[in-house]
Amino acid sequence: MKINQSSLPRSTRIAHRGFTLIELMIAVLIALFLIGGLLTLVSGMKRASVSQGGQSQLQDNERLAASLITGVIQSAGYFYDPTVNTAATALPVVAPFTFAGQSIFGVGAWVDAPPGNSITVRYLTKGNDNIINCTGNTSAVPASFVNTFRVDAATGDLICVLNGGAPVHLATGIQNLQIYYGVQTDPAATTHSVDAYLDAAAVTAGTYWANVISVKIRLTFVNPLANQPSQPATIVFERVIDAMNKAGVST
């Protein structure tokens, strides 16, 4: 039986009519607006996550590099049983060390192009005495640790070479390593205090390796947020580290 639409209630006729083209276009526009807002929110959250991840990675690399370099340099020249051993017998002449008892040696000038300088530090461990090497490990038995730090130009990693072995990659995102050595150049002084900061080339030229009291390191990191506005391309980390039993006033 055919139904006469005009005889139906008005609300029923509207329900049967459906949506007009204008109503559909408005609905689509609202949906696109909501989707655009959602995509903007997701994109912002992703950028924030990437930024936080980059900052965390940078801080981890700074912390690891500083911790290992500091621990090694502070142990320079350490040897156990001083009633039996002396610096000369514990640390004999072995390349690159040119005199007995020498515990620190470096290569390069402060103005060298990246990846910059290298530093080699040696000392002894008695075993189980919490003396770490440049890999962050200790030894359960007496051992000699010869530690070299440098930056790998190809990978941008901080490299540790222990006792002439294979390079160990420690931290990433490093562009340059610069090193100054705090030395007491006055042979008559008895204060054990720094009167000059020199790079390795100048220390070698002045034969001051026996007078190194502290080491100033500067690590230049690649900024993971450099693509964002007002962010520098690199971030510099500096620290001055006292060598064991070298700094301080002699009384």
Summary of the structure (lengths in Angstrom):
residues: 251
radius of gyration: 32.4
end to end distance: 119.3
largest distance: 122.8
contacts: 714
relative contact order: 0.13
helix: 31%
strand: 25%
